[in-house]
Amino acid sequence: MNAPATTETGTKPRIEGEREAEILDGVIDTLIDVGYDRLTFDAVASKVRASKATLYRKWPTKPDLVVGALEHLKAQSMPAGHDPKLPDTGSLVGDLTFHFCEDPQYNDRSIQVFGAVTSAIHRDPELTAVFTDRFVKPRMAELRKAIERAQQRGEVGPDADLDLLASILPAAVTFRVLTTGDCPDKSFVTQVIDNVMLPACRATVS
């Protein structure tokens, strides 16, 4: 087996910057075209004109490659200088409204990719693990922090299940995306906050 290509200095070439973005864009295009199950390193390598060895050095497994593309797609939707941490607006309504209305969540392209990935999760335990650890947990942690702040302000009861409360809005938004293919608008998010999230929080306050 031939050794991987090296640079003139004998070091392995690194994928970063614009080249990394080009490759991840190619992964996204391939996901949309063929879905997760039929996506292969061969297909991506051919599309982006890179060797499989180069891809494997950066993304050792297919789930690594695909979740890396999801993270790239999410970053693309953010304005320059965006801070992924939820701001403390002083109220739970303000925090949630900012995160789900002011902070871009979905567009037509991201909905197609998200659908391709989530439809395969139950068939691929490794994808489930990587997607959960790198994509879901960091976002749920930020939502939990917002609810913890609300708890300190008395908006949420001391014995409330914070993880359950943190899952309400993501569950509603994700269900809408996957069942209708529509981007949830501010009106939908506000209705979920007012009619589901806030009553659930108030019910935990003695």
C-alpha positions in Angstrom: 0.0 0.0 0.0 1.4 3.4 -1.0 2.2 5.9 1.8 0.0 9.0 2.0 1.2 12.0 0.0 3.3 14.5 1.9 4.4 18.0 1.4 7.9 18.9 0.4 8.9 19.2 4.1 7.8 15.7 4.7 4.7 16.6 6.8 1.2 15.5 6.0 -0.9 18.3 4.3 -3.6 19.7 6.5 -7.1 20.6 5.5 -8.1 24.0 6.9 -9.5 27.3 5.9 -11.1 27.7 2.5 -10.2 24.2 1.4 -11.9 22.7 4.5 -15.0 24.7 3.7 -14.9 23.5 0.1 -14.8 19.9 1.1 -17.6 20.3 3.7 -19.7 22.1 1.1 -19.2 19.0 -1.1 -20.3 16.7 1.7 -23.4 18.8 2.1 -24.2 18.7 -1.6 -23.6 14.9 -1.6 -25.9 14.4 1.4 -28.7 16.3 -0.4 -28.1 14.4 -3.6 -27.9 10.8 -2.3 -28.7 10.8 1.4 -26.6 9.5 4.3 -26.7 5.8 3.6 -25.4 6.2 0.0 -22.8 8.8 0.9 -19.3 7.4 0.7 -15.7 8.8 1.0 -15.2 7.8 -2.6 -18.2 10.0 -3.7 -17.0 13.0 -1.6 -13.4 12.6 -2.7 -14.5 12.6 -6.4 -16.7 15.6 -6.0 -14.2 17.8 -4.2 -11.1 16.5 -6.1 -9.3 15.2 -3.0 -7.8 11.8 -2.1 -9.6 9.6 0.3 -6.4 9.5 2.4 -6.6 13.2 2.8 -10.2 13.0 4.0 -9.6 10.2 6.4 -6.8 12.1 8.1 -9.2 14.9 9.0 -12.4 12.9 9.4 -11.6 9.3 10.4 -15.2 8.0 10.0 -18.3 8.8 8.0 -20.1 10.1 11.0 -17.2 12.5 11.7 -17.3 13.7 8.2 -21.1 14.2 8.1 -21.3 15.9 11.6 -18.4 18.1 10.6 -20.5 19.2 7.6 -23.5 19.9 9.9 -21.3 22.1 12.1 -20.0 23.9 9.1 -23.5 24.5 7.8 -24.6 25.8 11.1 -21.6 28.2 11.2 -22.3 29.4 7.7 -25.8 30.6 8.8 -24.3 32.8 11.6 -23.4 36.4 11.2 -19.7 37.4 11.5 -18.6 37.5 15.1 -21.6 35.5 16.3 -21.2 34.1 19.8 -22.8 30.6 20.0 -23.5 31.1 23.7 -27.0 32.2 24.7 -27.0 35.8 25.9 -28.5 36.7 29.3 -31.3 39.0 28.4 -32.7 39.0 31.9 -35.7 36.8 31.3 -36.4 33.3 30.0 -38.7 34.6 27.3 -36.0 36.9 26.1 -33.4 34.2 26.1 -35.6 31.7 24.2 -36.9 34.3 21.8 -33.3 35.3 20.9 -32.1 31.8 20.5 -35.0 30.5 18.3 -36.0 33.7 16.5 -33.1 36.1 16.3 -30.4 33.4 16.0 -30.7 31.7 12.5 -31.7 28.0 13.0 -32.9 26.7 9.7 -33.0 27.4 6.0 -34.1 25.2 3.1 -30.6 23.8 2.6 -30.1 23.0 6.3 -33.5 21.4 6.5 -32.6 19.0 3.6 -29.3 18.1 5.3 -30.9 17.7 8.7 -33.6 15.4 7.4 -31.0 13.3 5.6 -29.0 12.8 8.8 -31.8 12.4 11.3 -33.5 9.7 9.1 -30.3 7.6 9.4 -29.6 8.0 13.1 -31.7 5.0 14.2 -29.7 2.8 11.8 -26.2 3.9 12.7 -25.2 3.9 16.4 -21.9 5.5 15.6 -23.6 8.4 13.9 -26.0 8.7 16.8 -23.1 9.0 19.3 -21.1 11.5 17.2 -24.2 13.6 16.4 -25.3 13.7 20.0 -21.9 14.5 21.5 -20.8 17.2 19.0 -24.1 18.7 17.8 -26.9 18.1 20.3 -25.2 18.2 23.7 -23.5 21.6 23.3 -26.8 23.2 22.2 -28.8 21.6 24.9 -26.2 22.7 27.5 -26.7 26.3 26.4 -30.5 26.0 26.8 -30.1 24.4 30.2 -28.0 27.3 31.3 -30.7 29.7 30.3 -33.3 27.7 32.3 -30.9 27.6 35.3 -30.7 31.4 35.2 -34.5 31.5 35.1 -34.6 29.2 38.1 -32.3 31.5 40.0 -34.7 34.4 39.2 -37.7 32.4 40.4 -39.2 31.8 37.0 -38.7 28.0 37.4 -39.3 26.0 40.5 -36.3 24.6 42.5 -37.3 21.0 41.9 -38.0 21.3 38.2 -36.6 18.8 35.7 -34.4 21.3 33.8 -33.4 18.8 31.1 -37.0 18.1 30.4 -37.8 21.8 30.2 -34.8 22.4 27.9 -36.1 19.8 25.5 -39.5 21.3 24.9 -38.7 24.0 22.3 -36.1 21.9 20.4 -38.6 19.0 20.2 -41.4 21.3 18.9 -39.1 23.0 16.3 -37.5 19.7 15.2 -40.9 18.0 14.8 -42.2 20.9 12.6 -39.1 20.8 10.5 -39.2 17.1 9.9 -42.9 16.7 9.4 -43.6 19.8 7.2 -40.2 20.8 5.8 -41.0 24.4 6.8 -38.7 26.8 8.6 -40.3 27.6 12.0 -41.1 31.3 12.0 -41.2 33.7 14.9 -45.0 33.3 15.3 -44.7 29.5 15.8 -41.8 29.8 18.2 -43.7 32.5 20.2 -46.8 30.3 20.4 -44.7 27.4 21.8 -43.0 29.6 24.3 -46.3 31.2 25.5 -48.6 28.2 25.4 -46.3 25.3 26.3 -42.9 26.4 27.7 -43.9 29.1 30.1 -46.9 27.2 31.6 -44.6 24.2 32.1 -42.1 26.4 33.9 -44.8 28.1 36.0 -46.2 24.8 37.1 -42.9 24.0 38.8 -43.1 27.1 41.0 -44.8 26.6 44.4 
